Amino acid sequence: MSRPKAGRVLTRIIVAAALVASVLGMMIPLPRPTIVSLSPAGGVGVAVLLVAAAQLARLRVRIGRGTVNITWGETAFILGFALAPPGWLPVATLLGAAGAWLLITWLNDQRILADLAHIAASVSLGAAGGTAVTYAIAGPSAPIEGTRTQVALIAGSVVYLVITLGLAVLSLSLHRDAAPPQIAVRALHAKLPMFVGNVLVGLLTLFALVNEPLWLLALLPALWLLQRTYRYHLRAEEERRIWEAFARATRTLGGPSERAVAAAGLRGALDVFGARRVEIEVLQPRGASPRRYAADGAPQEQTPGALPGPVITQAMTVGGTPVGELTVWLTEPTLPVSRDELAVSAYGDALAGALHDAAAHERLARLEAKVAHDGVHDLLTGVANRSALIANGDAMLQSFHRDRQVALLLLDLNEFREVNGTLGHQAGDAMLCTVAERLTDLAREGELVARLGDDEFAILLPTVAVLADSATPLHEMPNPMPQAVRRASEVVDLLGQPMEVGGVRLVTEVAVGVAVSQAGCTDLAELIRRAGIALDQAKELKVGVATYDSTRDASSTDHLALTAELHDALTADDQLVVVLQPEVDLATGAPTGVEALIRWRHPRRGTLSPNDFIDTAEHGELLGPFTRYVLDRALAAAAEWTGQGLDIPVSVNISARSLLDASFPAQVADALRRRGMGAGQLVLEITESVAVSEHEVVDEVIAALRNLGVQISVDDFGTGFSSLSFVTRVTVDELKVDRSFVTGMIDSPASAAVVRGAVELGARLGARVVAEGVETSDQRAALLALGCISAQGYHFSRPLPADKIVAMLHQLAQAAPSNIVPLRADGAS
């Protein structure tokens, strides 16, 4: 059953019950002692007037989206019970309430007879129930002023309250979208103070009638004060309810979008104001039409005596900037209009802030989306850019079977600069957009089209179809290059079709480089590089399509062969050679150490420095054998000069990956034992990459090496903050100042300051400081002036092979005591 229909059924039941109770009351004689000389008819008339007056002096309280009338009904009930025959009180109440509400509805120009009958009948049932309980307790003969009667009247008033309030709650729960317990608590909270006052006023009035009727004159101001007190109490409760609902509503206003905030704002306004309708108008940027959002409250039947509520429109601004308008259609004015306007204004301000924040959030989201889009798309043509091609292409290759064949077509527009120079850059941009559009139309599903820059485009073909039996393994598939070339020819033919650019009909000629590889054997950057080599060949030969030829790619051949060649070099005796450079005391020239450096006498490419092959060693499986090889050769050379009485340590550079190997200290100990060297005669130089690392295992490996007695040195000190962080974490024995600061210290105060700082830091850490790359006597003098005591470089000795280093060390040691001339002030020596 629908709520309106259920409400009508309830009204019929209440009216019928009230009529039955009134008739029964008139038929059953209920004698009572009288307190004034009134005829039964006169008593009934006075009761009718009292009930009417009590209803006319009603106060209204909003509960959810409905209202409850708070009246002086209990006072009228108590006086009516004392003045009129008790059996006639229900009908007197029915008549008085009906007359009062007829007057109210007529004054408000309303004609809601069904609701009027509902209210009058509810009050009459309350009077009938109260009369029955009061008469049952007081009996027919108890005097009005007696305690028994007073208690009976209080009990009857409670019954009157329970019946009338219960019927009101039941009616509201049927007509409004609210739970009965919630309505009952709110109604009782509003009614209870007035109920107590009503009962007291009724009992005091009876007392005055019995003892001194003149006291009734003093009741009039008291009643006026009580009415105002009730009004202010209800108004305060309504304001508290509104601000509580306001707080709940504003907590939910935040949202990521204008639509979400507007929806929350509509729900909140309906809840806060119990409104019939709420509209929100949101201004849009750049003069666009405002957006409107609206919501209606739950359908309500107009309450008798209720005046139509005002329509309040509030402009919403943030910091003086208009945001929109909030319009609220109130159900009825339970507060003065000014206070309604204040509440709507405050809610509008909160809503304006939320809408402003949502707009900012949406703008930021759009900006982030644009930045993200622009980061992976070419701004002119809209196709993918280089970074997107590499990232997406690499992800695609990694998802494929390693033997799957893929191809990259790299194309360049011939004589594009001539178009720019003749027709202008705008025409050139139009040509690029047309090319991108044609390539996109040509691309098949899964193929990636990208603009790499200027007039260079690429197409990644994730699948290169070849003719083969379905059972043929991937690694045995025929060469896919012909199919890739066929696709490249399609590109040439498509782009060769005439196009209109700048009012001129042009034919575009392109050159395409084709590179094919297995997905597991390369990455996108390498494919682009190979396709670029093929493209250069196509341009050189002035053909439309050229394929990648590895014989023309020397760098690729060397790179691919380097790992195998290094493996062979480690097993040969004459390719990897250790050369040694002394470190000397700057004051005496005596040798203080030797650094071991590796050189590769490549049989085909000549002598290679570590920069040419060290990455291959570090990033492959050869790092362990390579490190052991260098360490063994360095210790072998050190054992030779140690056997001749020179107690000088040897320094060896160590890769970062070696210190991530927990077994490395044991390998060092084994190398020392094999060459009969003490751990203190070995210095391991740690590179910048190790200093950056904060792996716990690095610190543990270094601690194990120090426990062996091996010395730790920080190489290239001063080139970054990482080495400073490292020396605060790990105890070191030596700091080697990078050669860039030593070279520039004569002319650069900043470089000199770095050297001075390293010297001072070394003194504080108890570590020796060695300057690298000393090549002139001026640098030597400057280092001495800054307090540096050790150095290495061409000024003292070039790196020497192992068979010559011993003689050099003897020479430096013998010359130190007597042949070193003190430095003059001009820096010459």
Secondary structure as GFF3:
##gff-version 3
##sequence-region A 1 829
A	DSSP	alpha_helix	3	27	.	.	.	ID=ss1
A	DSSP	alpha_helix	40	56	.	.	.	ID=ss2
A	DSSP	beta_strand	59	63	.	.	.	ID=ss3
A	DSSP	beta_strand	66	70	.	.	.	ID=ss4
A	DSSP	alpha_helix	73	83	.	.	.	ID=ss5
A	DSSP	three_ten_helix	86	88	.	.	.	ID=ss6
A	DSSP	alpha_helix	89	107	.	.	.	ID=ss7
A	DSSP	alpha_helix	113	138	.	.	.	ID=ss8
A	DSSP	alpha_helix	147	175	.	.	.	ID=ss9
A	DSSP	alpha_helix	180	211	.	.	.	ID=ss10
A	DSSP	three_ten_helix	213	215	.	.	.	ID=ss11
A	DSSP	alpha_helix	216	251	.	.	.	ID=ss12
A	DSSP	alpha_helix	258	273	.	.	.	ID=ss13
A	DSSP	beta_strand	277	282	.	.	.	ID=ss14
A	DSSP	three_ten_helix	285	287	.	.	.	ID=ss15
A	DSSP	beta_strand	291	296	.	.	.	ID=ss16
A	DSSP	beta_strand	311	318	.	.	.	ID=ss17
A	DSSP	beta_strand	321	329	.	.	.	ID=ss18
A	DSSP	alpha_helix	337	376	.	.	.	ID=ss19
A	DSSP	alpha_helix	386	399	.	.	.	ID=ss20
A	DSSP	beta_strand	405	413	.	.	.	ID=ss21
A	DSSP	alpha_helix	416	423	.	.	.	ID=ss22
A	DSSP	alpha_helix	425	442	.	.	.	ID=ss23
A	DSSP	beta_strand	448	453	.	.	.	ID=ss24
A	DSSP	beta_strand	456	461	.	.	.	ID=ss25
A	DSSP	three_ten_helix	474	476	.	.	.	ID=ss26
A	DSSP	alpha_helix	481	495	.	.	.	ID=ss27
A	DSSP	beta_strand	499	501	.	.	.	ID=ss28
A	DSSP	beta_strand	504	506	.	.	.	ID=ss29
A	DSSP	beta_strand	510	518	.	.	.	ID=ss30
A	DSSP	three_ten_helix	519	521	.	.	.	ID=ss31
A	DSSP	alpha_helix	524	541	.	.	.	ID=ss32
A	DSSP	beta_strand	545	547	.	.	.	ID=ss33
A	DSSP	three_ten_helix	550	552	.	.	.	ID=ss34
A	DSSP	alpha_helix	554	571	.	.	.	ID=ss35
A	DSSP	beta_strand	576	585	.	.	.	ID=ss36
A	DSSP	beta_strand	591	602	.	.	.	ID=ss37
A	DSSP	beta_strand	606	608	.	.	.	ID=ss38
A	DSSP	alpha_helix	610	618	.	.	.	ID=ss39
A	DSSP	alpha_helix	623	643	.	.	.	ID=ss40
A	DSSP	beta_strand	650	654	.	.	.	ID=ss41
A	DSSP	three_ten_helix	657	660	.	.	.	ID=ss42
A	DSSP	alpha_helix	664	675	.	.	.	ID=ss43
A	DSSP	three_ten_helix	679	681	.	.	.	ID=ss44
A	DSSP	beta_strand	682	686	.	.	.	ID=ss45
A	DSSP	alpha_helix	688	692	.	.	.	ID=ss46
A	DSSP	alpha_helix	696	708	.	.	.	ID=ss47
A	DSSP	beta_strand	711	717	.	.	.	ID=ss48
A	DSSP	alpha_helix	721	727	.	.	.	ID=ss49
A	DSSP	beta_strand	734	737	.	.	.	ID=ss50
A	DSSP	alpha_helix	739	744	.	.	.	ID=ss51
A	DSSP	alpha_helix	749	765	.	.	.	ID=ss52
A	DSSP	beta_strand	768	771	.	.	.	ID=ss53
A	DSSP	alpha_helix	777	786	.	.	.	ID=ss54
A	DSSP	beta_strand	790	791	.	.	.	ID=ss55
A	DSSP	beta_strand	800	801	.	.	.	ID=ss56
A	DSSP	alpha_helix	802	819	.	.	.	ID=ss57
###
